[in-house]
């Protein structure tokens, strides 16, 4: 039998997956060893110029290999950074080029699993790449399609990520249900109300079963940024003051450095001689010079991602316990910051409110009250955060809470949609 040349590809902000038609149906393929998910990370090794991906990329960075780590690049789609260039040793790359390397790595996994050149793909996309800007949203999808074609895909289709998750969930139901699909990943939070049923699995056209879809640009990377700003950045001088040169006027230090340092896809923008000079000048005039010196040393030693990883690890720990340590001993001996679930909640309270509003709008658009929802299907790593989960489930009191594969449900659903479109 001729191998199927289609796949579903979920290029996520934090993690990515690929699904194909296997011997027993649609399945996720191994991408990194036996792992069927891969962190959406790339590390450029300066010793030989090679690119490492996923866990291997993170390991090289943590072990201190000289090079450059980049992560959460999906957040760049639709932004002004998309076509900007960044220097990797002696070469310059656009962010589009770098995303292309990751998508190419995912295509290789599909080709290997199928044993043929996979040319047809359904790619996942959030309901909104960019909030309240249809033109930028369209540019983001066009850029992702251009990237996919450059990597060898000839037929490129898109599906909303929460709809893909609904298709995956539908494989498990035994009766018709109204399901709220909550896909809260690294970059966006997307909600859909979908009618799912055993009979629906057989239908090719499903537009009538999708009652509403809405999204907001809030995800795990936003949680990381806000948590870092709340818990870590004050120890690096955020919120401190400095004297204006040649005068006695006191001003707060510029916040932009701290925002960039707390934002995954912007950290590398700080690693320039100009920023280093500005920080040392700030140190000279600071009223908290030891903190600003610490900030300058973090930038000069390129340890920004060490902070980001430590914050992310503490966030994950707080999904299961009330307190955790943000371990920054790579930065400085005995540099440990105590954090609690209460502190994390305080950091993201505005975002929790935005999630609740978006969910209310989704239910209103569906024409169904929250009491009519039979099941809430949770996918995306950020649904593991208790405060996020509570915000998502509060408006559907009668619903059964179903936890899907947090990182694989969307990819599996994209594979099912690819079979419908190309199989």
RADA-V809733 format. One record per helix or strand of 2 or more residues. SS is the DSSP state (@ for helix, = for strand). FROM is the first residue (numbers start at 1). LEN is the number of residues. If there is no record, write none. Layout:
# RADA-V809733
ss=[SS,SS]
from=[FROM,FROM]
len=[LEN,LEN]
This chain:
# RADA-V809733
ss=[=,=,=,=,=,=,@,=,@,=,=,@,=,@,=,@,=,=,@,@,=,@,@,=,=,@,@,@,@,@,=,=,@,@,@,=,@,@,=,@]
from=[6,15,25,38,41,51,54,67,73,85,91,95,120,134,155,161,177,189,200,207,210,220,233,241,250,256,264,273,289,304,323,336,341,349,370,375,381,386,400,409]
len=[5,8,4,2,5,3,9,5,4,4,4,20,6,17,6,10,8,8,3,3,7,12,4,3,3,7,7,13,12,14,5,5,7,18,3,5,4,8,4,14]
